[in-house]
Amino acid sequence: MEIRLLFKSARSAVIEIADGGIYYTREPYDIMVNGHACLQTNRVITSIWGLKPDSIYHIQVQGSSGGKKELKLQTEKEFVTLDVREFGARGDGKCDDTLPIQAAIMA
């Protein structure tokens, strides 16, 4: 089994688990991020979400048969992050937040 980094952004990464499967792996794999259980997958191409910008991560993939591989990556820098609540959006499910969201996009 081999793992490859296919794509990374500021907040996510996409890896390939190459164990001979085409769409699905031949066995389930546990994915650990910095030593913490993240998810279990049986897909050859797997996305890892919830990462922080400009951070170093150690991704460990371990199969049920005991095979283990590790990958180190650094997420991209994120140059702009806007909080639409600063533009008047409430996000309560009751109010129409269209105008504050549009204002944030145009900022």
C-alpha positions, -999 to 999 in steps of 0.1 A, spaced: 0 0 0 12 35 -9 -3 69 -1 1 100 -23 -9 136 -18 -31 146 -48 -42 180 -37 -40 204 -8 -56 237 0 -57 259 31 -83 237 48 -83 203 31 -62 176 15 -70 148 -10 -50 116 -8 -48 84 -29 -45 51 -11 -30 28 -37 -35 -8 -27 -46 -23 -60 -82 -13 -58 -98 8 -85 -125 29 -68 -126 11 -35 -96 -1 -15 -92 -38 -9 -96 -33 29 -108 -5 51 -82 20 63 -81 42 94 -68 78 88 -51 96 117 -42 133 116 -15 143 140 -21 112 160 -59 116 163 -84 94 146 -99 113 117 -119 89 96 -122 54 83 -124 49 45 -126 22 19 -122 47 -10 -90 50 -31 -94 88 -33 -102 103 1 -107 139 12 -96 152 46 -114 182 58 -112 206 87 -75 215 85 -61 248 94 -43 272 70 -4 272 70 -1 243 94 20 211 93 1 178 94 12 142 97 -13 119 80 -11 83 89 -30 56 70 -33 21 86 -50 -9 71 -69 -36 89 -41 -61 80 -15 -40 98 1 -20 69 9 16 79 22 45 59 27 82 68 26 114 48 37 149 60 21 180 44 18 217 51 -15 234 42 -15 265 20 -17 300 34 -50 316 34 -47 353 26 -83 364 32 -110 352 56 -142 372 61 -168 367 87 -202 376 72 -215 384 107 -192 414 106 -214 426 76 -247 421 94 -255 384 87 -272 367 116 -271 330 105 -301 321 126 -322 305 99 -349 332 103 -334 363 88 -325 368 51 -287 371 51 -285 376 13 -274 413 14 -248 409 41 -233 379 23 -232 399 -10 -216 428 8 -189 405 22 -182 391 -13 -179 426 -28 -155 437 0 
